[in-house]
Amino acid sequence: MLTECRQDKVPFILGTDWWSDCDDCMALRLLCWAHKKGYIDFKGVVINACMQYSVPSVAAFLKLENVNIPIGIDMKATDFHGIGPYQKRLAKQFTDLPQNDDVPSGVALYRKILAESDTKVEIAEIGFTQVLADLLESEPDEYSSLNGMELVKEKCSKLWVMAGKWDDLRNGKEHNFCNNTRSISGGIRLCKNWPTEIVFLGFEIGLDVISGGNLEKEDFLHRAMCDHMSFFGRSSWDPMLIMLALNNDFEKAGYSYKKGTASLDVTGVNHFDFSDDGMHCFVVRKQKPKWYKDRINEILADDYKNLIQ
């Protein structure tokens, strides 16, 4: 199953809330694994919820993964209240980690990576979407003479997003879109303005796929999940999006899809207008939960095995 991953070395950026759940940790491991295997070129992580240990905990995770890539953060996004219980443990493992004030803004890091890339970049967003919406509205800077919309059109090929509840198009609400006014505004602007293809994976897809229950007790990812009280695994929203992106093939990844145009209203309810020429799509599962769980767990375990060898 490990050989089913794409191997085109496409540049990737991850956007994550890295907030109160631990499925972000599984997703980050999957991308680190693919980067170290040479399947993708993992360029950076942008954090879109700002808490005390946000940057140092991501930096610690990357250090434990032996992956050296830049981090950016939205320092204004302090209204997503709460804390990821694993963050403090990770941040306290090392004494030389960057802090929130030491890294560029999320928009600046996106602009830098996109401007410097010689090939089209793909972005995977597993958190809140306001940084991506702000990127589109950014002005030319030291990295590029293009504004945000122009830069994304020129340098980004596809956006993968874990957000929405697409099995209920009348009353569907999902955390990444509807958490607060910041996330709702971000979702509205993203759906309306993002100029490339967007693939959405919704809440209904990952809820009953419980992955991460196979980890070694000594694995730092297992400890992060235990901090979250997910001793036997966690719903797989974020790692399922990353697995889909790493396959870059709906059929091989276990999905069908519906094309059209997604939108979000001011209350956070997501909508979808179906059409064959739409720039958006959402995925529909074709396999049983175990099928997805086994594929995620295989990579999570393979990565740790390689780390300790």
N, C-alpha and C positions, 0 to 999 in steps of 0.2 A: 504493500500500500504506500510506502514512503516514496516510491518512484513516481507516483501519480501527480506530484507537485510540478507546477510550471518550472521551467528552467531557462527563462529568457533574460534573467538578470536585470529586469526592469527596476528602475529607481522607485522606492516606496517611502512614503511618509505616513506615520501613524498619528492620528489625533485621538486623545483619550481624556476622559474626565479623571481617571485614576483616583476615584473618589471613595465611596463607601462600600463598593462591591469588589469581589476578587476575581471575577471573570476577565477583567482587564489584564490581570497578571498572567493568566493562561494565554491570552491573545498575544501579549508581548513576548512570551517565550516562543510561541509558534513563529513569529517574525524573526526573532533572533536565530532560531534553528535554521530557517530558510536562508537567512543571510550568511550564516557560517558555512552552510552547504554550498553556497555560491549560486543558489537558485534565483535570488533577488538581490538587489543592492539597497539595503536598508539605510536611509539617509538621515532620519531624524524623528524625534518624538515631540509633539506639541500637546501640552497639558491645558485643558480648557476649563478646569475648576481649580481655584487657588486656595490651598490650605497650608498649614505651617510646614509640613514635611513633604509637600508635593514633589519638588525638584530633587531634594536629596534622596528620597525613597526610590524614585525612578532611576536616578544615577546609581544608587546602590544595586538595584536589580540588574541594570545593564552591566555593571562592573562584575557582578557574580556570574553573569552570562558571558563574560569576556567579549563584549561588544562595545566599541567606542564610537558613539555617534552623538551629535549635539541635541540639546533639549531646549525648548522654548515654553513659555507659559503666559497665559492671560492673567496678569496681575489684578485686573479689575474684577475678575470673576470670583469674588469672595462671598457672594450671596447664595451659593450652593452649600447650605449649612450641613455640618456633620464632618466626620473624619473616617478615612479608611483605616480600620484597626490594625492593618498590617504595615501601615506607612511608618509609624514610629520605630517599630522593630527593625525594618530595613534601614532606615536613616541612621540608626545608632550603631550599625555594624562597622562603619568606617569613620575616620576622623577628618578626611580630606575631601569631603563631598561638596559640590556646589550647592548653594542655597538659592531660594527663589529669586533674590535680588541679583544673582550672579549671571543669569542667563537672559537672552533676548526675549522680546515679546513673541507670542505665537505668530502674529502676522509677519514680523520681521524675519523669523526663521523660515516660514513658508516662502517669503519673497526671495531670500538668499538662496535656498536650495533650488527653487524653480529657476531662478535667473542663471545659476551656475551649471545647471544640468544640460548636457549636450543631447540628451534624448528625452522623450516624453515621460513624465512622472505619473504614477498612480498614487492616490491618497486613500487610506482606509480610516474612516471616522467611527470610533466606538463610544464617543461621549457626546457632549453638547456641541452644537453646530455654529455658535456665534462667531468663533474665530474664522471659520471658513467664509461666513457671510461678510465679516469685516475685511477679510483679505480681498474680496471682490471690490470693496469700496476704497481700498488703499490707493494712495497717491505714489507717483514715481519717487524713487529714493536713491541711495548710493548703490543699491544692488541692480536696479533696472530703471530705464527711462520709461518703461511701460507702466500704466496704471494696473490695478489688480485684475480687472476683467480682461484686459489685453494680455497680461502675463499668464493667467490661467488658460486662456484660449490657446496661447502659443506653446505652453510647456506642460500642460496637464492633459492626459488622455482619458482618464476614467476616475470616478469617485465611488467608493464602496462605503455604504452607510448602514450602521446598525441603529435603526430608529423606526418608529411607527408601529401601528398594529393594523395589518393589512387584511386580516380576516373579518374586520368590522369597519366598513367604510362610512358608517353613519355616526357612530359614537366612539370610534377607536381612539384611545389615548395611550401614549407610551412615554416613559420616564425621560428619555433623551430629548424628546421634543417638548414635553409639557411640564417640566419640573418647576419652572418659574417664568417670569416675564422675559428674562434674558434668553432662556432656551427657546421659548415660543417665538420671540422676535427673530432669533437666529434661524430657526426652522422655516419660518415664513419667507425670509429673504433668500435662504439657500434654495428652497424649492422653486422660487420665482426666478432667480437670477443666475444660478450656476450654469455655465455654458457648455459643459461636457455631459456625457452619459453618466447617469447616477443609477447604481444598483442598490436597492434597499433590502435589508433582511430585518424582518419585524419581530416583535415580542413573541408572537405565537410560534415562531420557528424554533427558538432555543429553550423554551420554558421547561419542557419535559425531557430534554437531552442533558443528562447529568454526567459531566466529565470531570476529570481530575481526581477521581477516587482511587486511582491505581498508583499514586506516587509513593516513593520511599519516604520513610519518616524523617530521614536526614535532609531531604530535599528542601531548599529554602522556599520553593513554590508551595510545597505541602504545608510548611509552617505559616506562610501567608494565608493560605486557605483556612487553616485551623484558627488563626486570629479572627477570621470572619465567621467562625463557627460552622464552616462548611467542611466538616471532618471527612465526609464520604463523597465529596464532589459538589459541584454547583451547576445551576442552569447555564447553558452554553451560548448565550447570545453573542458575546464578543468573539470567542474562539471560532464559532461557526461562521461569522463574517470573514474572519481571517482565512479559514480553510477554503471558503468559497473564492476569495481573492487569490489565494495561492494555487488553486486549480485553474482559475480563469476559464472555466468550462462548466456551464450549468449542469449538463448531463453527468459528467464525471464527478461533480461535487454533490450529486443527488437531488437536483432541483429541476422543476419547470419554472417558467416565469410569465408574468403578465406585463405587457408594455402599455405605456400611456404617459400621463402627466400627474405627478403628485403635488399636493398642496396642503397647507396647514391653515386653520382658521385661528382667530384671536383667542379662542378658548383652549387651543392645543389639540383639537380634534384633527386627525389626518383624513384627507380625501384623495380620490384617484379617479381621473377621467381616462378611460381605456381608449387607446388608439394604436394602430400599427406603426405610426411614425413618431410616437412620443419619445422623448429623450430619457424617460425614466422607466424603471421596471421594478417590481418586487418579486421575490422568489416564493415558491410553493414547494414544500417538502414532498419528495417521492419515496423516501425510505423510512423504515422504522427508526425510533430513537437510537437503538443500539448501534446501528450502522454508522451514524455520525460520531457517537461517543467513542467507539473503538478506534476510529481514525484520528481523532484528537488525542486520545490517550496514548496511542502508539508514538506520536511525535513528542508529546510531553516527556514520556519515559526515555525515548531515544536521546533527547537533548541532555537530560541529566546524566545518563550513562556516559555520554561523550565528555561531559564536563569533569567527571570524577576519574576518568581513565588517565 
